[in-house]
Amino acid sequence: MDESDARDAQGCASAAEARDGREQPAPTKTHLYSGVILEYYLRGPARKITRARGPDVSIEITFELSEDDIQHFAALARAAQGSVESAADAGKIAAATRELLAAAQDSNPPEFIASRLEKLDLLVQMLDDQEWQLEGEDLDRVVHAMAYFAEPEDLIPDRIPGIGFLDDAIMVELVVRDLEHEISAYQEFCTFRSAEQERLAKKGGDTHVGHEDWLADKRAVLHSRMRERRRSRATSGAWKVSLW
């Protein structure tokens, strides 16, 4: 066994001890772009040797955003909205966002990024769904919130392996929180539509007959509730980060 293999074996033994709870690796921290803190917990041989082998080598990543970091991302969101004209750009924004999601999927991003980008697909569906009929301020809010994802050059270049979509994932978190009432209303609309179509199909009826009639009432109720909850949150000061 040469010296390198001996170090490998020693490192693997240390990894086994760590998994048994006898040794816990100390975390290290590094700043990445715009003050975003990433905490790297390096397990086993990854921090002991230069030649890591096998499935036991992994990196667990968490990050924490300060208020200044969040405000910085909010400023980026507002800057991206400068050339957006809601209704006229809705299709363009949705198409660009679909391209981003496809590129992210092809890059096989870490789970903590992939799980957040999945939420973005719901916003694309909201824009594409003709039966949801967003108009005026309601449409403006969604389109402007998604403007950042259509930017050709964003904070972290998407081509960087592992973290290229990190800024997009962070922005999704802010957008989802800001549009929580829009998202909640749309999800309820989709659930109602599917359930009603299934009910009519089981009765042997034509799900297209009177389709808009039974959707219109539900949509009107949900749109009204969405706006009322949005106004209530604005006056309560519960969410103090402005993306507009």
N, C-alpha and C positions, 0 to 999 in steps of 0.2 A: 504493500500500500504506500503510494507516494505521499508527500507532505500535503498536497492539495486534497487528496481523497481523505486523509486523516482529518483535515479541517472540516470537510463535508460531513463526515461521520459524527464528529463532535457537535457540529451545528444541528444535525438531525436529532441527536440525543437531547440537545437542549430544547428543541421544538417539542419533543415528546413530553419532556418534563413540564413545559409550559401548558400543554394541553391537559396534563394531569392536575394542574393547579399548583404545582410546586414552584413555578417561576412565572412571573408576569412581566412581559417586556414593557419598558418605560416608553410613554408616548413622546414623540417629538413634534414640534409645530413649525410650520413655515407659512409665510404670507404669499399669496398668489393673487396678482392683479388687485387693484382697487381695495385692498385691505381685507379681502376674504380670507378667513383663517381656515386652513386645512389641518386637521390633526391626523397624523399618520401613526398607526399602531403597527409596527413591523413585527411579524411573528417569526419565531424560529430562526432558521439559517439565513433568512433574508437580510438580517442585520449583523450577521456574524461572518459571512463568507462572501467572496466576490463571485462565486459560481453557484447559483441556486438551482436546485433540481426538483422536479416532481411536484405533485399537486398540493403539498403541504405549504408551499410558499404563497402567501396572500397578503393583501394590504387592505385594512379596513379604514375607510375614510369617512369622517364626519366634518361638518363645517358650521361655523357660527357667524352670523352677520350682526354687526353692531348697528345702532341706529344710523350712524353716518354712512355705512355700507348700503343700507336699505334706501336711504335718501339719494345716494349716488345712482342706484339702479332706477329709482323713480325718475330721476333727471334724464337718464338715458331713454326711458320710455317716452317721456314728454318730447325729447328732441327728435325721436323717430317719427313723431306724429306731424311734424311740420309740413310735409308735402302730401298728407293724406286727406282725401275728400270723401269720407264715409261711403255713401251709396255708390259713387262713381268708382271707388277703389276697392269695394268689398270683394269682388271676384278676384282682383289682382292679389290682395292680401291673403285670401283663402288659398289661392294657387301656390303662392310663395311659401306659405306655411306647410302645405302638403309636401312640397319639395324638401323643406327642412326636415320634416318627420321621416320622409323616405331616406334621406341621407343619413339621418341619425340611426335609423334601423340598420342600414347597411354597414355602419361603422361598429355595430355591436357595442354600444356604450355600457358603462357600469350600470348596475341595477338602480342605484340611487338617482341616476340621470334618466334612465329609460322610464321609470315609474312616474316621474314628473312630466315628461314629455307626452305620455299617454293622455294626460288631462287636456293637453292642447288640441287633441283630435276632436274632443267634444265641442270646442269653440268653433272649429272648422265646420263641423256638422251644423252648428247653430246658424252659421252664415249661409250654408248651402241649402238648408231646409226651407223650401218655399212655403210650406204650410205653417211655419212658425211666424212668418210675416213681420220681422223686425223692421221698424221704420223710425224716422226722426231721431230723437235723442237716444232711443234704445239701440238703434243700429250704430249710431256714432260711437257710443261707448265701447261696443264690442270691436268694431273695426279699428278704432284708435288704440285700444288695449293690445291688439295683435300686431300693430305696426312694427314693433321691434323685430319680430320674427321674419319680416320681409326684408330687413336690412341686409345688403350684400356683404357688408363689413361690420361685424359686431365686436363686442369687447374681447372675447377670446375666439380666435380663428377656429372654425369648425373642423379644420383638417388636423388639429393637434390630437393625437391618440389619447383616449381616456378622459380628457377634460375639455375637449373642443366644444361640447354642448353644455358645459357647466353653467355658463352665463344664461343660456336659454332656459335651463332648468330652474335657475333662481328666479328669472323673470316670470316663468309660468306660475311659481308660487305666489308672487305678488299679484299677478293678473287674476288668478283664481280667487284669491281673497277679495280683491276689489270687485269682481263680478259674481260674488257668491249668490246674490239673489237672482241674477239673470240665469246662472247655471242651474240653481235649484228649480226655478220655474220651468226651464226647458226640459229638464229631466222628468219632471212630473207630467209635462205635456207628452213626451215620448212614451212614458209608461201608460198614460190614459189612451193614447192612440192605438198602441199595440193591443191593449186589453179590449178595447171596443171593437177592433177589427176581428179579434179572435172570437168575441162573443157573437158578433153578427155572422161569422163564418159557421159557427156551431149551429146557429139557427137556420142555416141554409140560405141566408139572405145575401144580397149583393153588397159587398163592403164598399163599393164605389157609389151606390145610390145614396144621396143625401149626405155624402162624406163630409163636405164642407160645412153643412148645417150643424152636424153634431160636434165638429171640431171648433167651429167659430165661438160658441158659447164658452167652452172650456178655455180656449185661447184668450178670450177677452178677460175672463176672471183672473187668469194667471198673469197676464200683462199688467193688470191693475194692481194686483198684489205685489208684483215685482217692483213697480214704481213706488208704491207706498212704503215698502220695506227699505227701499233705497233712500227715500227722503227721511225716514225715521233714523236710519244710521247716520246720515249726514248731520242731522241736528244733535245727535247724541255724542258725536265725537269719538265713537268707538274705534274707527279706523282713521288714523291721522296721517297716512301716507297718501299723497295725491299723485295719481298717474296722469292727471289732466292739466 
